Amino acid sequence: MVELGDGATATVVVGAFAGATSPAAMYTPIAGAEVRIPAGGRVPLPLEPAWEYALVGVDGAPIVSTPEPVTLADQSLLYLGIRRDEIEVRAERESTLFVLGGEPFEADIVMWWNFVGRTHEEIAAAREDWEAGAPRFGHVVGHGAERIPAPPLPAVRLTQRRRRG
């Protein structure tokens, strides 16, 4: 956990954020941190300019300066892109958000449900492997033997997302 100023704190779940490092083993340069901001608080969140980031609203509707203020509703994701060294967040009432960041993928990617690949075919194969219980996905300790079923693929071809900066 790290103090961010103005009463705000961050609990670093994975990677490193604001000078604190999680003990979780990671194999790619990423960061994930839960940020709590007290009512009336205003805090700059430090970011790595070469990384891409997103903020996820958890509770309390924090307000993000992007430069226009954006209220981050619960369960919503705000993509910040790359080339930022910080972003200011304030809270009119006690608020919680989650910071996700990491090195951008080198190539454009296809993302669907819990899968990331380079092509529609890779996503379809990953879904088939998931449904078949393939060992490449491992097991979530403490979750039991049940696997959450993947939804059916959409009736359209999945396409690569284009990076926005």
N, CA, C and O atoms as a DFTB+ gen file, in Angstrom:
660 C
 N C O
     1  1       0.853      -1.176       0.000
     2  2       0.000       0.000       0.000
     3  2       0.897       1.237       0.000
     4  3       1.963       1.244       0.616
     5  1       0.453       2.280      -0.697
     6  2       1.235       3.501      -0.798
     7  2       0.304       4.700      -0.630
     8  3      -0.821       4.697      -1.130
     9  1       0.783       5.724       0.080
    10  2       0.047       6.979       0.244
    11  2       0.255       7.824      -1.008
    12  3       1.381       7.983      -1.479
    13  1      -0.837       8.365      -1.542
    14  2      -0.758       9.176      -2.759
    15  2      -0.889      10.673      -2.488
    16  3      -0.686      11.487      -3.388
    17  1      -1.224      11.033      -1.260
    18  2      -1.444      12.427      -0.917
    19  2      -2.920      12.749      -0.816
    20  3      -3.757      12.063      -1.403
    21  1      -3.232      13.784      -0.076
    22  2      -4.611      14.255       0.110
    23  2      -5.521      13.151       0.661
    24  3      -6.724      13.130       0.400
    25  1      -4.913      12.226       1.434
    26  2      -5.677      11.152       2.057
    27  2      -5.928       9.952       1.171
    28  3      -6.539       8.981       1.617
    29  1      -5.476       9.989      -0.073
    30  2      -5.690       8.882      -1.013
    31  2      -4.620       7.811      -0.818
    32  3      -3.474       8.113      -0.486
    33  1      -5.015       6.556      -1.030
    34  2      -4.083       5.442      -0.942
    35  2      -4.253       4.535      -2.163
    36  3      -5.296       4.526      -2.817
    37  1      -3.201       3.779      -2.445
    38  2      -3.260       2.774      -3.501
    39  2      -2.747       1.458      -2.942
    40  3      -1.712       1.408      -2.278
    41  1      -3.484       0.400      -3.221
    42  2      -3.032      -0.951      -2.906
    43  2      -2.597      -1.579      -4.216
    44  3      -3.416      -1.808      -5.106
    45  1      -1.315      -1.854      -4.330
    46  2      -0.769      -2.393      -5.573
    47  2      -0.999      -3.902      -5.584
    48  3      -0.450      -4.634      -4.761
    49  1      -1.811      -4.348      -6.520
    50  2      -2.196      -5.751      -6.621
    51  2      -1.194      -6.527      -7.476
    52  3      -0.793      -7.633      -7.112
    53  1      -0.794      -5.954      -8.604
    54  2       0.212      -6.568      -9.478
    55  2       1.151      -5.491      -9.992
    56  3       0.756      -4.340     -10.177
    57  1       2.392      -5.877     -10.218
    58  2       3.365      -4.953     -10.788
    59  2       3.763      -3.855      -9.822
    60  3       3.782      -4.048      -8.606
    61  1       4.079      -2.702     -10.385
    62  2       4.518      -1.557      -9.591
    63  2       3.674      -0.343      -9.943
    64  3       3.286      -0.145     -11.094
    65  1       3.397       0.470      -8.916
    66  2       2.619       1.692      -9.110
    67  2       2.978       2.664      -7.997
    68  3       2.998       2.287      -6.826
    69  1       3.256       3.894      -8.350
    70  2       3.502       4.992      -7.405
    71  2       4.595       4.655      -6.389
    72  3       4.523       5.048      -5.225
    73  1       5.603       3.923      -6.850
    74  2       6.732       3.613      -5.982
    75  2       6.568       2.359      -5.131
    76  3       7.495       1.989      -4.410
    77  1       5.435       1.705      -5.191
    78  2       5.212       0.463      -4.447
    79  2       5.156      -0.705      -5.428
    80  3       4.720      -0.547      -6.568
    81  1       5.598      -1.872      -4.979
    82  2       5.619      -3.055      -5.833
    83  2       4.890      -4.200      -5.146
    84  3       5.101      -4.464      -3.962
    85  1       4.037      -4.872      -5.895
    86  2       3.306      -6.031      -5.399
    87  2       4.247      -7.234      -5.312
    88  3       5.159      -7.367      -6.129
    89  1       4.032      -8.105      -4.331
    90  2       4.843      -9.327      -4.266
    91  2       4.389     -10.394      -5.272
    92  3       5.049     -11.424      -5.409
    93  1       3.279     -10.163      -5.972
    94  2       2.773     -11.153      -6.936
    95  2       3.761     -11.320      -8.089
    96  3       4.306     -10.338      -8.592
    97  1       3.987     -12.557      -8.503
    98  2       4.880     -12.838      -9.625
    99  2       4.199     -12.425     -10.926
   100  3       3.062     -12.818     -11.186
   101  1       4.885     -11.642     -11.732
   102  2       4.361     -11.203     -13.023
   103  2       5.428     -11.473     -14.075
   104  3       6.623     -11.385     -13.792
   105  1       4.998     -11.798     -15.281
   106  2       5.933     -12.147     -16.337
   107  2       5.910     -11.147     -17.486
   108  3       6.613     -11.322     -18.481
   109  1       5.112     -10.109     -17.350
   110  2       5.093      -9.017     -18.314
   111  2       5.032      -7.719     -17.523
   112  3       4.539      -7.715     -16.395
   113  1       5.515      -6.628     -18.081
   114  2       5.467      -5.343     -17.384
   115  2       4.037      -4.794     -17.353
   116  3       3.565      -4.226     -18.338
   117  1       3.353      -4.966     -16.223
   118  2       1.992      -4.464     -16.035
   119  2       1.853      -3.892     -14.638
   120  3       2.710      -4.095     -13.778
   121  1       0.763      -3.176     -14.424
   122  2       0.447      -2.648     -13.105
   123  2      -1.052      -2.717     -12.887
   124  3      -1.839      -2.500     -13.808
   125  1      -1.431      -3.019     -11.671
   126  2      -2.830      -2.997     -11.268
   127  2      -2.902      -2.521      -9.837
   128  3      -2.251      -3.092      -8.962
   129  1      -3.680      -1.485      -9.580
   130  2      -3.761      -0.927      -8.231
   131  2      -5.165      -0.425      -7.933
   132  3      -5.801       0.224      -8.763
   133  1      -5.635      -0.739      -6.726
   134  2      -6.900      -0.196      -6.243
   135  2      -6.592       1.144      -5.578
   136  3      -5.750       1.218      -4.683
   137  1      -7.267       2.190      -6.011
   138  2      -7.045       3.536      -5.479
   139  2      -8.290       3.976      -4.732
   140  3      -9.400       3.930      -5.263
   141  1      -8.089       4.406      -3.488
   142  2      -9.186       4.935      -2.664
   143  2      -8.934       6.421      -2.412
   144  3      -7.855       6.820      -1.974
   145  1      -9.946       7.223      -2.697
   146  2      -9.831       8.667      -2.535
   147  2     -10.933       9.125      -1.579
   148  3     -12.106       8.828      -1.803
   149  1     -10.565       9.849      -0.511
   150  2     -11.602      10.301       0.420
   151  2     -12.451      11.411      -0.196
   152  3     -12.048      12.042      -1.173
   153  1     -13.612      11.640       0.375
   154  2     -14.491      12.723      -0.087
   155  2     -13.716      14.034      -0.079
   156  3     -13.061      14.366       0.908
   157  1     -13.790      14.768      -1.166
   158  2     -13.087      16.040      -1.288
   159  2     -11.637      15.898      -1.707
   160  3     -10.953      16.906      -1.883
   161  1     -11.152      14.685      -1.871
   162  2      -9.754      14.461      -2.236
   163  2      -9.495      14.707      -3.714
   164  3     -10.380      14.557      -4.556
   165  1      -8.271      15.084      -4.002
   166  2      -7.804      15.309      -5.375
   167  2      -6.372      14.796      -5.424
   168  3      -5.532      15.203      -4.622
   169  1      -6.099      13.900      -6.371
   170  2      -4.781      13.279      -6.390
   171  2      -4.320      13.030      -7.824
   172  3      -5.102      12.583      -8.663
   173  1      -3.033      13.326      -8.104
   174  2      -2.475      12.926      -9.397
   175  2      -2.021      11.473      -9.306
   176  3      -1.336      11.095      -8.355
   177  1      -2.395      10.664     -10.281
   178  2      -1.949       9.279     -10.340
   179  2      -0.761       9.202     -11.290
   180  3      -0.892       9.562     -12.459
   181  1       0.400       8.738     -10.815
   182  2       1.579       8.675     -11.682
   183  2       1.461       7.538     -12.690
   184  3       1.050       6.430     -12.344
   185  1       1.824       7.821     -13.935
   186  2       1.741       6.836     -15.011
   187  2       3.072       6.765     -15.751
   188  3       3.824       7.740     -15.775
   189  1       3.363       5.623     -16.351
   190  2       4.532       5.454     -17.217
   191  2       4.117       5.907     -18.616
   192  3       3.219       5.298     -19.197
   193  1       4.728       6.944     -19.181
   194  2       4.268       7.470     -20.475
   195  2       4.256       6.463     -21.625
   196  3       3.436       6.597     -22.534
   197  1       5.130       5.468     -21.617
   198  2       5.176       4.497     -22.711
   199  2       4.117       3.407     -22.573
   200  3       3.915       2.627     -23.503
   201  1       3.444       3.342     -21.434
   202  2       2.438       2.310     -21.197
   203  2       1.062       2.824     -21.565
   204  3       0.827       4.032     -21.601
   205  1       0.144       1.888     -21.843
   206  2      -1.253       2.285     -22.002
   207  2      -1.991       1.939     -20.719
   208  3      -1.658       0.977     -20.027
   209  1      -3.006       2.750     -20.418
   210  2      -3.735       2.630     -19.156
   211  2      -5.239       2.705     -19.366
   212  3      -5.742       3.221     -20.364
   213  1      -5.923       2.165     -18.376
   214  2      -7.368       2.311     -18.267
   215  2      -7.690       2.427     -16.785
   216  3      -6.964       1.915     -15.933
   217  1      -8.784       3.103     -16.497
   218  2      -9.299       3.209     -15.128
   219  2     -10.663       2.538     -15.096
   220  3     -11.460       2.692     -16.021
   221  1     -10.927       1.793     -14.027
   222  2     -12.206       1.122     -13.856
   223  2     -12.880       1.694     -12.612
   224  3     -12.290       1.710     -11.531
   225  1     -14.108       2.160     -12.766
   226  2     -14.864       2.663     -11.622
   227  2     -15.316       1.508     -10.743
   228  3     -15.876       0.529     -11.235
   229  1     -15.072       1.621      -9.443
   230  2     -15.489       0.589      -8.499
   231  2     -16.638       1.103      -7.637
   232  3     -17.651       0.424      -7.468
   233  1     -16.468       2.325      -7.086
   234  2     -17.488       2.857      -6.192
   235  2     -17.301       4.364      -6.035
   236  3     -16.170       4.849      -6.010
   237  1     -18.374       5.086      -5.932
   238  2     -18.318       6.490      -5.563
   239  2     -18.215       7.512      -6.669
   240  3     -18.258       8.708      -6.380
   241  1     -18.082       7.110      -7.919
   242  2     -18.048       8.019      -9.071
   243  2     -16.914       9.047      -9.018
   244  3     -17.179      10.249      -8.981
   245  1     -15.636       8.589      -9.015
   246  2     -14.528       9.544      -9.088
   247  2     -14.567      10.321     -10.398
   248  3     -15.125       9.858     -11.392
   249  1     -13.972      11.503     -10.386
   250  2     -13.973      12.380     -11.550
   251  2     -12.549      12.475     -12.086
   252  3     -11.632      12.867     -11.365
   253  1     -12.371      12.113     -13.356
   254  2     -11.058      12.047     -13.987
   255  2     -10.901      13.241     -14.910
   256  3     -11.786      13.521     -15.718
   257  1      -9.777      13.952     -14.799
   258  2      -9.477      15.084     -15.687
   259  2      -8.780      14.543     -16.925
   260  3      -7.649      14.065     -16.839
   261  1      -9.451      14.614     -18.091
   262  2      -8.907      13.952     -19.295
   263  2      -8.698      14.804     -20.548
   264  3      -8.510      14.091     -21.534
   265  1      -8.677      16.037     -20.789
   266  2      -8.745      17.195     -19.912
   267  2     -10.168      17.569     -19.485
   268  3     -10.348      18.224     -18.458
   269  1     -11.176      17.162     -20.256
   270  2     -12.550      17.422     -19.797
   271  2     -12.862      16.448     -18.675
   272  3     -12.504      15.275     -18.775
   273  1     -13.523      16.897     -17.604
   274  2     -13.834      15.980     -16.505
   275  2     -14.773      14.860     -16.959
   276  3     -15.783      15.103     -17.620
   277  1     -14.415      13.630     -16.589
   278  2     -15.226      12.452     -16.884
   279  2     -15.552      11.767     -15.565
   280  3     -14.650      11.405     -14.810
   281  1     -16.840      11.588     -15.286
   282  2     -17.240      10.869     -14.087
   283  2     -17.185       9.379     -14.391
   284  3     -17.809       8.903     -15.339
   285  1     -16.441       8.660     -13.586
   286  2     -16.222       7.235     -13.788
   287  2     -17.271       6.453     -13.000
   288  3     -17.143       6.259     -11.791
   289  1     -18.302       6.013     -13.703
   290  2     -19.394       5.273     -13.067
   291  2     -18.914       3.893     -12.620
   292  3     -17.931       3.369     -13.144
   293  1     -19.613       3.316     -11.652
   294  2     -19.304       1.962     -11.198
   295  2     -19.347       1.002     -12.381
   296  3     -20.238       1.079     -13.227
   297  1     -18.372       0.099     -12.428
   298  2     -18.290      -0.945     -13.450
   299  2     -17.949      -0.408     -14.838
   300  3     -18.024      -1.160     -15.810
   301  1     -17.579       0.857     -14.963
   302  2     -17.231       1.385     -16.281
   303  2     -15.710       1.462     -16.424
   304  3     -14.978       1.541     -15.438
   305  1     -15.264       1.438     -17.664
   306  2     -13.838       1.486     -17.963
   307  2     -13.562       2.712     -18.813
   308  3     -14.261       2.963     -19.795
   309  1     -12.554       3.467     -18.442
   310  2     -12.120       4.639     -19.197
   311  2     -10.718       4.364     -19.726
   312  3      -9.763       4.274     -18.954
   313  1     -10.598       4.231     -21.046
   314  2      -9.300       3.979     -21.672
   315  2      -8.543       5.296     -21.788
   316  3      -9.065       6.278     -22.315
   317  1      -7.302       5.308     -21.290
   318  2      -6.503       6.531     -21.295
   319  2      -5.461       6.567     -22.407
   320  3      -4.926       7.633     -22.710
   321  1      -5.165       5.432     -23.016
   322  2      -4.151       5.396     -24.061
   323  2      -2.751       5.489     -23.493
   324  3      -2.499       5.084     -22.358
   325  1      -1.836       6.028     -24.297
   326  2      -0.424       6.140     -23.916
   327  2      -0.032       7.621     -23.876
   328  3      -0.851       8.507     -24.121
   329  1       1.233       7.857     -23.560
   330  2       1.840       9.203     -23.535
   331  2       1.289      10.104     -22.433
   332  3       1.084      11.297     -22.653
   333  1       1.051       9.545     -21.262
   334  2       0.654      10.346     -20.100
   335  2       1.614      10.024     -18.962
   336  3       1.931       8.859     -18.725
   337  1       2.077      11.056     -18.256
   338  2       2.915      10.782     -17.088
   339  2       2.108      10.847     -15.791
   340  3       2.579      10.420     -14.737
   341  1       0.898      11.380     -15.876
   342  2      -0.014      11.347     -14.732
   343  2      -1.417      11.712     -15.202
   344  3      -1.615      12.250     -16.292
   345  1      -2.380      11.403     -14.345
   346  2      -3.773      11.788     -14.573
   347  2      -4.337      12.197     -13.224
   348  3      -4.112      11.523     -12.219
   349  1      -5.070      13.303     -13.203
   350  2      -5.647      13.758     -11.939
   351  2      -7.048      13.185     -11.760
   352  3      -7.859      13.161     -12.687
   353  1      -7.306      12.721     -10.530
   354  2      -8.614      12.186     -10.177
   355  2      -9.047      12.856      -8.887
   356  3      -8.254      13.033      -7.962
   357  1     -10.327      13.228      -8.841
   358  2     -10.881      13.813      -7.617
   359  2     -12.161      13.104      -7.243
   360  3     -12.763      12.394      -8.049
   361  1     -12.566      13.310      -5.996
   362  2     -13.757      12.625      -5.508
   363  2     -14.616      13.586      -4.698
   364  3     -14.156      14.165      -3.713
   365  1     -15.853      13.750      -5.116
   366  2     -16.786      14.564      -4.337
   367  2     -17.250      13.793      -3.101
   368  3     -17.509      14.371      -2.045
   369  1     -17.351      12.447      -3.266
   370  2     -17.633      11.571      -2.123
   371  2     -16.586      10.474      -2.139
   372  3     -15.907      10.294      -3.150
   373  1     -16.436       9.746      -1.062
   374  2     -15.439       8.686      -1.006
   375  2     -15.572       7.787      -2.233
   376  3     -16.664       7.324      -2.561
   377  1     -14.446       7.547      -2.904
   378  2     -14.474       6.822      -4.175
   379  2     -13.347       5.802      -4.263
   380  3     -12.287       5.952      -3.655
   381  1     -13.618       4.756      -5.044
   382  2     -12.622       3.716      -5.316
   383  2     -12.593       3.462      -6.814
   384  3     -13.634       3.387      -7.467
   385  1     -11.381       3.331      -7.348
   386  2     -11.202       2.986      -8.752
   387  2     -10.033       2.028      -8.858
   388  3      -9.251       1.881      -7.919
   389  1      -9.918       1.387      -9.991
   390  2      -8.818       0.464     -10.230
   391  2      -8.036       0.955     -11.430
   392  3      -8.614       1.276     -12.468
   393  1      -6.711       1.013     -11.287
   394  2      -5.810       1.432     -12.359
   395  2      -5.228       0.175     -13.005
   396  3      -4.675      -0.683     -12.318
   397  1      -5.354       0.073     -14.317
   398  2      -4.763      -1.024     -15.087
   399  2      -3.795      -0.422     -16.091
   400  3      -4.146       0.516     -16.806
   401  1      -2.590      -0.949     -16.151
   402  2      -1.634      -0.415     -17.112
   403  2      -0.593      -1.431     -17.486
   404  3      -0.400      -2.429     -16.792
   405  1       0.079      -1.172     -18.587
   406  2       1.162      -2.052     -19.012
   407  2       1.701      -1.657     -20.364
   408  3       1.175      -0.775     -21.042
   409  1       2.774      -2.346     -20.735
   410  2       3.360      -2.108     -22.045
   411  2       2.340      -2.456     -23.115
   412  3       1.696      -3.502     -23.029
   413  1       2.179      -1.613     -24.113
   414  2       1.250      -1.943     -25.198
   415  2       1.732      -3.182     -25.955
   416  3       2.931      -3.445     -26.041
   417  1       0.785      -3.929     -26.495
   418  2       1.153      -5.035     -27.369
   419  2       1.842      -4.452     -28.595
   420  3       1.493      -3.362     -29.049
   421  1       2.821      -5.178     -29.132
   422  2       3.543      -4.685     -30.301
   423  2       2.682      -4.685     -31.554
   424  3       2.868      -3.848     -32.438
   425  1       1.744      -5.617     -31.635
   426  2       0.888      -5.734     -32.814
   427  2      -0.553      -5.439     -32.432
   428  3      -0.918      -5.485     -31.258
   429  1      -1.365      -5.137     -33.433
   430  2      -2.794      -5.002     -33.172
   431  2      -3.313      -6.367     -32.739
   432  3      -2.814      -7.394     -33.199
   433  1      -4.307      -6.386     -31.863
   434  2      -4.789      -7.635     -31.298
   435  2      -6.303      -7.755     -31.437
   436  3      -7.009      -6.778     -31.686
   437  1      -6.767      -8.970     -31.269
   438  2      -8.197      -9.261     -31.203
   439  2      -8.487      -9.618     -29.746
   440  3      -7.821     -10.481     -29.174
   441  1      -9.470      -8.964     -29.151
   442  2      -9.868      -9.268     -27.777
   443  2     -11.342      -9.634     -27.775
   444  3     -12.174      -8.943     -28.363
   445  1     -11.647     -10.735     -27.101
   446  2     -13.040     -11.157     -26.961
   447  2     -13.154     -11.980     -25.706
   448  3     -12.345     -12.879     -25.477
   449  1     -14.147     -11.688     -24.886
   450  2     -14.387     -12.325     -23.591
   451  2     -13.085     -12.316     -22.808
   452  3     -12.563     -11.235     -22.533
   453  1     -12.531     -13.468     -22.434
   454  2     -11.280     -13.515     -21.677
   455  2     -10.079     -13.871     -22.545
   456  3      -9.031     -14.255     -22.026
   457  1     -10.220     -13.746     -23.848
   458  2      -9.181     -14.191     -24.759
   459  2      -8.563     -13.012     -25.509
   460  3      -9.242     -12.045     -25.857
   461  1      -7.256     -13.123     -25.747
   462  2      -6.513     -12.148     -26.544
   463  2      -5.715     -12.931     -27.570
   464  3      -5.030     -13.892     -27.219
   465  1      -5.792     -12.533     -28.834
   466  2      -5.046     -13.190     -29.895
   467  2      -4.740     -12.218     -31.007
   468  3      -5.001     -11.021     -30.889
   469  1      -4.186     -12.734     -32.090
   470  2      -3.865     -11.890     -33.239
   471  2      -4.909     -11.982     -34.337
   472  3      -5.013     -11.092     -35.181
   473  1      -5.698     -13.083     -34.322
   474  2      -6.686     -13.287     -35.381
   475  2      -7.977     -13.861     -34.808
   476  3      -8.012     -14.344     -33.677
   477  1      -9.018     -13.799     -35.599
   478  2     -10.294     -14.421     -35.253
   479  2     -10.084     -15.915     -34.997
   480  3     -10.647     -16.476     -34.058
   481  1      -9.279     -16.544     -35.833
   482  2      -9.046     -17.981     -35.712
   483  2      -8.374     -18.340     -34.388
   484  3      -8.698     -19.366     -33.789
   485  1      -7.443     -17.507     -33.928
   486  2      -6.797     -17.764     -32.633
   487  2      -7.811     -17.674     -31.490
   488  3      -7.765     -18.468     -30.550
   489  1      -8.709     -16.719     -31.574
   490  2      -9.741     -16.581     -30.545
   491  2     -10.676     -17.788     -30.564
   492  3     -11.018     -18.327     -29.512
   493  1     -11.088     -18.213     -31.758
   494  2     -11.963     -19.376     -31.873
   495  2     -11.280     -20.623     -31.309
   496  3     -11.919     -21.424     -30.626
   497  1      -9.987     -20.791     -31.592
   498  2      -9.251     -21.946     -31.066
   499  2      -9.122     -21.867     -29.542
   500  3      -9.239     -22.881     -28.854
   501  1      -8.886     -20.677     -29.026
   502  2      -8.791     -20.511     -27.569
   503  2     -10.115     -20.853     -26.900
   504  3     -10.137     -21.501     -25.854
   505  1     -11.217     -20.419     -27.502
   506  2     -12.532     -20.747     -26.950
   507  2     -12.750     -22.255     -26.937
   508  3     -13.223     -22.810     -25.946
   509  1     -12.399     -22.925     -28.053
   510  2     -12.548     -24.381     -28.118
   511  2     -11.704     -25.063     -27.038
   512  3     -12.174     -25.987     -26.375
   513  1     -10.450     -24.605     -26.860
   514  2      -9.578     -25.173     -25.826
   515  2     -10.156     -24.939     -24.435
   516  3     -10.119     -25.829     -23.585
   517  1     -10.685     -23.750     -24.206
   518  2     -11.291     -23.434     -22.908
   519  2     -12.447     -24.391     -22.620
   520  3     -12.524     -24.981     -21.543
   521  1     -13.329     -24.532     -23.581
   522  2     -14.495     -25.395     -23.402
   523  2     -14.093     -26.861     -23.218
   524  3     -14.793     -27.613     -22.539
   525  1     -12.974     -27.270     -23.816
   526  2     -12.498     -28.655     -23.700
   527  2     -11.687     -28.888     -22.421
   528  3     -11.277     -30.013     -22.137
   529  1     -11.458     -27.812     -21.647
   530  2     -10.675     -27.954     -20.414
   531  2      -9.191     -28.134     -20.657
   532  3      -8.506     -28.775     -19.861
   533  1      -8.687     -27.578     -21.746
   534  2      -7.270     -27.716     -22.100
   535  2      -6.371     -27.224     -20.967
   536  3      -6.686     -26.226     -20.319
   537  1      -5.261     -27.910     -20.723
   538  2      -4.372     -27.543     -19.614
   539  2      -3.691     -26.182     -19.775
   540  3      -3.171     -25.647     -18.796
   541  1      -3.679     -25.611     -20.976
   542  2      -2.996     -24.322     -21.146
   543  2      -3.640     -23.208     -20.335
   544  3      -3.008     -22.179     -20.093
   545  1      -4.901     -23.397     -19.905
   546  2      -5.570     -22.361     -19.115
   547  2      -5.426     -22.561     -17.614
   548  3      -5.785     -21.670     -16.843
   549  1      -4.918     -23.688     -17.184
   550  2      -4.685     -23.896     -15.761
   551  2      -5.973     -23.988     -14.961
   552  3      -7.060     -24.167     -15.511
   553  1      -5.823     -23.860     -13.652
   554  2      -6.947     -23.977     -12.730
   555  2      -6.863     -22.849     -11.703
   556  3      -5.782     -22.553     -11.193
   557  1      -7.986     -22.227     -11.402
   558  2      -8.028     -21.184     -10.390
   559  2      -8.174     -21.858      -9.026
   560  3      -9.211     -22.451      -8.731
   561  1      -7.140     -21.765      -8.204
   562  2      -7.126     -22.397      -6.889
   563  2      -8.261     -21.837      -6.040
   564  3      -8.464     -20.625      -5.972
   565  1      -8.991     -22.733      -5.398
   566  2     -10.087     -22.322      -4.532
   567  2     -11.407     -22.122      -5.247
   568  3     -12.419     -21.844      -4.604
   569  1     -11.420     -22.256      -6.570
   570  2     -12.649     -22.039      -7.328
   571  2     -13.466     -23.311      -7.490
   572  3     -14.632     -23.249      -7.882
   573  1     -12.872     -24.466      -7.192
   574  2     -13.552     -25.737      -7.408
   575  2     -13.306     -26.230      -8.817
   576  3     -12.538     -25.633      -9.571
   577  1     -13.963     -27.324      -9.168
   578  2     -13.747     -27.931     -10.475
   579  2     -14.531     -27.252     -11.588
   580  3     -14.224     -27.439     -12.765
   581  1     -15.543     -26.462     -11.226
   582  2     -16.400     -25.836     -12.237
   583  2     -15.638     -24.779     -13.028
   584  3     -14.902     -23.974     -12.456
   585  1     -15.817     -24.785     -14.328
   586  2     -15.244     -23.785     -15.217
   587  2     -16.394     -22.931     -15.745
   588  3     -17.422     -23.468     -16.157
   589  1     -16.236     -21.649     -15.737
   590  2     -17.269     -20.769     -16.286
   591  2     -17.293     -20.979     -17.791
   592  3     -16.259     -20.824     -18.442
   593  1     -18.430     -21.324     -18.359
   594  2     -18.460     -21.560     -19.803
   595  2     -18.300     -20.259     -20.593
   596  3     -18.822     -19.210     -20.215
   597  1     -17.572     -20.362     -21.686
   598  2     -17.418     -19.211     -22.576
   599  2     -18.709     -19.015     -23.352
   600  3     -19.344     -19.992     -23.748
   601  1     -19.108     -17.771     -23.575
   602  2     -20.294     -17.548     -24.407
   603  2     -20.013     -17.953     -25.852
   604  3     -18.853     -18.064     -26.247
   605  1     -21.055     -18.173     -26.637
   606  2     -20.833     -18.482     -28.060
   607  2     -20.154     -17.300     -28.755
   608  3     -20.369     -16.142     -28.396
   609  1     -19.343     -17.613     -29.739
   610  2     -18.737     -16.537     -30.533
   611  2     -19.837     -15.752     -31.237
   612  3     -20.860     -16.331     -31.603
   613  1     -19.655     -14.453     -31.436
   614  2     -20.660     -13.684     -32.166
   615  2     -20.753     -14.142     -33.618
   616  3     -19.837     -14.782     -34.134
   617  1     -21.835     -13.821     -34.257
   618  2     -22.079     -14.244     -35.648
   619  2     -21.375     -13.332     -36.651
   620  3     -21.801     -13.233     -37.801
   621  1     -20.313     -12.673     -36.228
   622  2     -19.509     -11.820     -37.107
   623  2     -18.043     -12.185     -36.914
   624  3     -17.670     -12.793     -35.911
   625  1     -17.234     -11.815     -37.867
   626  2     -15.790     -12.059     -37.753
   627  2     -15.202     -11.041     -36.779
   628  3     -15.428      -9.839     -36.919
   629  1     -14.447     -11.526     -35.793
   630  2     -13.771     -10.633     -34.851
   631  2     -12.611      -9.961     -35.564
   632  3     -11.876     -10.612     -36.306
   633  1     -12.441      -8.668     -35.344
   634  2     -11.368      -7.931     -36.009
   635  2     -10.429      -7.332     -34.995
   636  3     -10.770      -7.181     -33.822
   637  1      -9.240      -6.990     -35.456
   638  2      -8.230      -6.412     -34.588
   639  2      -8.654      -5.031     -34.117
   640  3      -9.274      -4.262     -34.852
   641  1      -8.305      -4.740     -32.879
   642  2      -8.525      -3.383     -32.374
   643  2      -7.335      -2.542     -32.806
   644  3      -6.212      -3.040     -32.884
   645  1      -7.569      -1.320     -33.074
   646  2      -6.504      -0.410     -33.467
   647  2      -6.089       0.386     -32.247
   648  3      -6.921       0.861     -31.474
   649  1      -4.786       0.520     -32.094
   650  2      -4.243       1.266     -30.955
   651  2      -4.546       2.742     -31.117
   652  3      -4.367       3.325     -32.187
   653  1      -5.009       3.327     -30.026
   654  2      -5.215       4.777     -29.985
   655  2      -4.217       5.368     -29.016
   656  3      -3.965       4.789     -27.959
   657  1      -3.651       6.491     -29.349
   658  2      -2.642       7.087     -28.475
   659  2      -3.099       8.225     -27.758
   660  3      -2.341       8.816     -26.989
